[in-house]
Amino acid sequence: MKFSYSLIKKFAPGKYSKEELIKAFNTYSFEAVDLGGDVFEVPNTAIAHRFSSGSSHLGVAREAAAIFNTKYIDPTLNKLSFDFKDKGIFKVNIKEKDLCPRYSATYVTDVKVGSSPEWLKDVLETCGLRSINNVVDIMNYVMLETGQPLHAFDADKVRGGIIVRRAKNGEEIETIDGNKFKLSDNILVISDEDRSLAIAGIKGGKYSEVSLNTNKLLVESANFEGVGIYKSSVKLGLRTDASVSFSHNLSPELVDLGMKRALMLLKEICGAKIHKTEDIYPKKQSKTVIKLDLAKIEKIIGIKIKKTEAQGILAKLGFSISKNLITVPALRNDVEIIEDVAEEIARLKNFNELPAIPPKISMAVGGEDDIVLIKENIRKYLTAVGYSEVYNYSFVSEDKLKIAPAEIFGIKRSVKLANPLSVDFAFLRNSLAPYLEKNLKDNLRFFDEVRIFEIGKIFGDVVSGEEAKILEKTILGIALEGKDAFFELKGVADGLMEDLGLVDWFMPDLNLKNDLLESQESLRIELGDHSVVGYLGVLKSSSKGAILELDLEKISKAVIEEKEYEPLSKYPSIDRDISILVSSDMRVGDILEIIQKADPEHVNDVDLMDFYQDEKFGDKKSLTFRIVFQAKDRTLTDQEVDRELEKIVSFLKEEAEAEVR
């Protein structure tokens, strides 16, 4: 944004040069760059947080007056006299109050449209604007001076008053530069009873523009909702000084300042006569009042400061103080809390002169995130056994949400994006499986076997009472396509659990219908406390494919708990092998559950040693288990082990209809 040094000096007279002013701004206020001649520039990014005050010559002049401790001259404080007591013939109807918080209009007569005075042309030229005529130039000048965009309509071309409304779909308007636009109903317009006169907050229309034949005006000074103006500007590809200003959510208090100043200049330069202003402002901007807490300000800026000095600095910036209460200027909507007040004081004291004091903080012993360590261990293990890591999108289509058994991880509701890129990426994934399955299919075009894994987040919408929150879980997904995929993947799971230090876990049947897995060849993965941490199963889409998913957050917690120290038993263990014939439908996990149900006192471990299925067994299969018995306080006798083994065999015969071989 360009500024005139001469105009700044007019509002903040003092003995400082342009170079000194720019240096002071860079030290105390915001970035400024000398462009030569009478002009300097302040980037929009430097004042984006305080556009209502920092984008105007008056706002910047107040900064200069505060820095150089000079007088501040505000022309908007001058008295304005109306020539007529009434408001003229026009009425204003705001149909979209949320998009237009404030709208003021003034009927002006006896206007002499012509060339502008040289001083006005000079300021406009310095700031990059060309002179049109005195009326248009006044509107542009007042925007530069106060920061409030304005517009003047030829009043003779306005029928029945002003209406602030949404455009009709397909409605067309020709702007003052001769360009034509087709509008939609999410764009705000200023219209009369017959047609749209301007694109609100962006650009005026050709039909009602001021010409040399104009002698009556309807002057507009309004406030528009910033997001709406920004979206309309982008949609139309039409960027103007007004749209940039309104996009930064200007304070509605600027409306009155801009209108008052414009009417003063219309009377002075154009000999105009003015009616009283119609000002619709239903919900006024509330005042921001902050308690002057000097102790907290000193703690924030790191130095002692007298109350009178703090009050003096704030007064120069337009703050008023009464009984330890600070009233923030209406245009400084960037100041909301005591920390903001402390910043204002500190920058006028000069940040560079504040003492550099190292922060005093308590030190703690560094640690490592357990889940990070587990991820690293998993990656090392899986890459060592021939698996490759993949990365997939977190966004999926609605169809993919229904594939995997996400209920295993406590996810019952999916999370839909507010603004998805497309229908294929409209939801957050509730499982790693859909993309892993796709990865298998894509890679099988080039390889006979594919071994992959992914560590990533899944998401769910969890409702608790009346509150809803997004659930995130860190999941490990492993997928395999090849010979004996299910058994290989089960072996990988066994080895991984052992590598992580987990010993108390088992695999019962999944017993959960889903579109991903073969129900008769799928297992649930549970820890010793029966908490479910994942699943393993054969893919329906391929008899040679298998997939596994594990909840790493639950695994991490279990691993930490199992790291508790327990001394090794001083007494020897006794092994017993048992071979049984069971139905071919019987799962290994079912057998392990039955052994656990028998509640043997001294069983330390159970491992599947052999699996055999042959035609001679008919519809049965042979399983051989090694059961390890061990006591912590003594050496077990053969008789004790035999009794426990007989109890286990009895349960297997009864529960699994097993035949002991």
Secondary structure, DSSP 4 states (H G I P E B T S, - for coil): -EEEHHHHHHHS--S--HHHHHHHIIIII---EE-STTEEE--HHHHGGGHHHHTSHHHHHHHHHHHHT-----GGGS----S-SS--S--EEES-TTT-SEEEEEEEES----PPPHHHHHHHHHTT-----HHHHHHHHHHHHHS--EEEEEGGG--S-EEEEEPPTT-EEEBTTS-EEE--TTSEEEE-SSSEEEETTTEEBSTT---TT---EEEEEEE--HHHHHHHHHHHT---HHHHHHHT---TTHHHHHHHHHHHHHHHHH--EEPPPEEE-SSPPPPPEEE--HHHHHHHHSS---HHHHHHHHHHTT-EEETTEEEPPTT-TT--SHHHHHHHHHHHH-GGGS---------------HHHHHHHHHHHHHHHTT-EE----SEE-HHHHTTS-GGGGT--S-EE-SS-SSGGG-EE-S-SHHHHHHHHHHHTTT-S-EEEEEEEEEEEEEEETTEEEEEEEEEEEEEEESTTHHHHHHHHHHHHHHHHT--SEE--B-----SSEEEEEEEEEEETT--EEEEEEEETT-TTEEEEEEEHHHHHHHHHHHTS--PPPSS--EEEEEEEEEETT--HHHHHHHHHHT--SSEEEEEEEEEE--GGGTTEEEEEEEEEE--SSSPPPHHHHHHHHHHHHHHHHHHH--EE-
